[in-house]
């Protein structure tokens, strides 16, 4: 199903009971983000919100993708699995032998469908150019400021168009844009992104790089801009496939080399000059739940702003999960399962990206295992597959276990896991936003092979496990009594027959966690059979499993931060992972460590006081209140002198 434009989508949301209209004034600076943070963390992601009184000429639409139902609506389907099945059937048809004329004739309807999905550049102007702003001024748009330590207002749902200067190949991506003035923004594309490659090509040619930014239009455009497509596949072909209708494009007014969707709400045209000095961009409260810290990025100069009549400005926020972007990630997980399976990992059965892993940090794969070493084969294939190269922790299972049932999955994985032989470490490219890496964009990775093992994979001298721990309450008490640095212990997993502890502790010296891990394993006889201990800092409640796992996945460099204890006499092996914050003094960590993202007290109070007039349902307290005590200072950079 194709939406005519963003207004058509808004009407569909309204008709489905998925939209709240807020008529009271809400400030785009911090207040909108605080409202959406509360809604996005409510059951099922709350509702989409149309802020109608913004202090600007444009309403603001937020949380439009923020639930499974709305994500499906945006992509024109009742079930994301239908899209995956359709893609798989398409791959099967294209790859099947075509020996007879009948086999070849079967492809004709498919060729017609392909043609109907391809984007088309039409002559003349589009709806997005009904109004041409003669004196473009970004400060007249209701660009939101999300978090108190952000460097300023950011455009957060920009669909950014660039072209390779040598081939003319288009790329459509999504990179945040910090507003620096009426006609100047940053262009936050990371070095691994295709637009950054285009930038490098223009730099070699010593030419200015035309860029256009689309806001609004069919909601499938923003999703397609985030999709992990191969480098030379047009994102608007994916959009055409999803909406079952080709995307109509028009040429920009001042940057005619670039085409943009005719039905977009707002277009920002301009250029990036590769020969110009870069701008210090950030910080920004990012999807990891931490601030991404300032760095140098290209300047984007605005040459024109055009828009349709009565446009709506779309925006999103990212921060401590869950947020709206979790559902964009879920769509990618389901839609791209079939291509990964058909093209790279044929044994792949299912894939899951838990919200605590914020996309790249934690991926679970289920395979059809048929031979020894197959999990390692899958590990290498997945780490070499596009944006999966950024994955930090990969867990592989097999059999009949449902990988979305996390307790059952953990029980199955730990049953098959020998910590001494079934966890593999590597190094490679990492997301630039991963603050745990000792070097920017390069760090450790880990694969946990939780599959059932063939005889060839079992070692004769491998430790044998039989869990025989004391009761949870006694274990908790004994650990805290014997090791005073331990502040809390989560033993809940033991009751589920999952031999894993989570320990919160106070760190005060170098090598402390390594020493503590070995002492616990060596001195606590009742723990023989425990396979894993996860360590988090004292400000994190070890018994808050979701928060502890989110913090651990963010703070861990698996290769650097693991310690393996093996006792060959007791046939006992236990691995520990240090998910605490890292500092120069205690860990010889040389980079700045970011703070987690929370709203400021003034904004929380402002929304508390105006909640009843917003008309969006029962009062929801600020999610930030839970995390206030986990901050280190008040800045975007953590200040450990205040601990």
C-alpha angles and dihedrals in degrees: 000000000000122000115219090225142320092289089059089053091048090053090050091051090049093049091049092052090247098118135078118196113208111200097175117091114270121182115237086215106088098315098083090048092051092053092048092046089057094047097044091055093049120097113298092001098288117248137307113265130217109197103205099177107053103143088251135083091258131072116223124230117203139169089023092142095035103118138039091253094050092044089055091046091052091054094043097244138111092218132023089217089066090063091049091049091048091052091048092050089049092052091048092052093048094046098043118108113267104200102141132054088245091058090051094047089057088068095059097081088047091053088054090052091050090054091050091056097051115104117251128210109216127198123250127021131318135220088268088066100049088111120037113194106219094198105035115212121175091195088071090066119085093244108174130230105215108190136020097248096043113126090242139298116338133199099231105180102043117152099209122202124201135156135215104249092215102045103019090231111158125228124194114194142153120239126159118252122209114208112232099165145335092295105017134081137157119251107219103198115149121228092253094057125101094235088056088056089051088051090054091049092053089048091057090050091046090229133133113255118232114222133178129192122205122200121192127348121122106358090231089074094067091047092049090051089060096044117114097237125164111271099258099040112106112239089214090062088059089047090051091050092050096046093037089229132086119257112245113220133192130198118257119253099232099017102044093170087073126069124203135187110283092217097053117125098223133013124196112196126193148110144259117222108212090197093059126096112264124242129242101247129189161330099210132175099242140198091265089070090248132092115263104223127234122281140157117282136164122277119241115208117203117225099171144001119205130175145171122255112280096007125188120218112225121211142164138191130220127198141110106006141289099056136140091277090066088073093049086053092048090054091052091047092055099036097047096044090089097049092048090049096045098042109029117005110033093175092059111119102171142350134203133186108198115217091237088065094057093222108293101035098070128023126170119203128188118202140184098243118208107156144023116280094021093126089058090050089053090046092057093044094051095046087054095050114101114273090001084082085081093059113123105184121029119186117192125196136166139186124057098319116129105232093204089061094080099188092050091044093051092048091051095045094048091047089058096037127105104185091205097056111014103061116082126197130202142155131232148119115336134188110280086232092062102108095185094074116103087218123039111263096357127088152114130314133193136202119197110202104209095164124120109268132239119220091259090060096053119090119215092222096043113131114262116227129216114158113221105158127159120255115293096250094050092045092051092049094046094049093050092045095049096041112036093188088069110096102177138002128204110209096162094108092059089064088058091053091254108134097216133113129198115209129189114203146169112247118211109152143032116275091013098132093045091052093043093051093053092046093051092049094044101041104034101076093180090065096065102129096036109130106189142019121193116203124204131172123271095257090065117078106232089207092060092084098184094050093042092053092046091052093044094050090051099043099042128096096187098205094047100035105048130097124191122205118196125181107187092188096055092035088234131142127176128174124208129202124203107219095166126117114276124228136181093242099048102025105021087241108163103191128081112265115223127229123238117257121259134155119252122253094248093057093044091052093046092055092043090056096047098038096102092055093052095074095218101124138262119000115276117196118228114275087215091073090072092056102041092097092053095063124104104216124323103278133092087253114065113247108209093183086079096058 
